[in-house]
Amino acid sequence: MSLDLFLDDSELTARIQELKRERHAVILAHSYERPEVQDIADYVGDSLELSRLAAKTDADVIVFCSVHFMAETAKILSPQKTVLLPAAEAGCPLADMITPAQLEAEKARHPGAAVVAYVNCSAEIKAMADVCCTSANALQVVNAMPQEEILFVPDQHLGRFVQKQTHKKMILWAGCCPTHQRMKIKDILDLKKQHPEAEVVVHPESNEDICNLADAVLSTSQMLRYCQASPAKTFIIGTEMGMLHRLRTAMPDKTFLQPSKGLICPNMKMTQLEDVYESLKELQFRIEIPEPIRIKALKALDGMLAAVPAK
Ligand code: CIZ
């Protein structure tokens, strides 16, 4: 770490803004990032919202404060831009739960199935899929496929959530998000006892028993809109704790409660203000994707956008 990093947060923020202008850069932060990182970002959102913004911006450099697969998605959509991931080690255990060789073997076992890949996967897996989906549009994407059989990778819980609402035959890959798995039904029930008036809003990566008792099962972008529209004043939020900062910032008059201390993603928390500064200063760590993989992955992302056009 360089010596000029012995700065307080406000000095560091000023340096980041300066470098951002010099580099003609934009800073994007996922809703699961640390509060101070969300606060210095130009935009905070979910992975697809941010990748779409990255594709539209005229900035030359995109600093994507998140995990590897999300920065990769931005690079797939914007190959001509410099896409930087400030914390090189920030990966996603869910994305790592399926390898190209495993998917190849599973595809061979189900030759008639369409492969629908949740965006939480590597560029290689996206390249092998027929189409991608997000947690906000998974059901619509699955229903839009011409095939009756769907091989859904890598998140079993999002897959099961869709399976319950579709007539399609779904084959679910057994991946899961370790952060959402740490949330237990008892955590929700205990908090609900203390706050009976609270609405329970959870992410579809959560366990089935939790989804069953929730008032709403929603992606992070949907959660924001849902809480804004709801007359309720108190919400129990079953997803990574960074989302609470986003909700509290957007709705300071409402109360957002965290059901479990385990809802913290160590990968999302790797990016600190110092990393953002170093990233802009050194133009690190650049995301590169071999062109043949990028082209195929782009086809799967475009397939999703065609099936469910952006609002
Ligand atoms: O795709 C994303 O951004 C994730 C991981 C969750 C969500 O619901 O937004």
Boltz pocket constraint, residues with backbone or C-beta under 6 A from the ligand:
constraints:
  - pocket:
      binder: B
      contacts: [[A, 30], [A, 45], [A, 46], [A, 47], [A, 48], [A, 119], [A, 120], [A, 134], [A, 135], [A, 136], [A, 203], [A, 218], [A, 219], [A, 220], [A, 221]]
      max_distance: 6.0
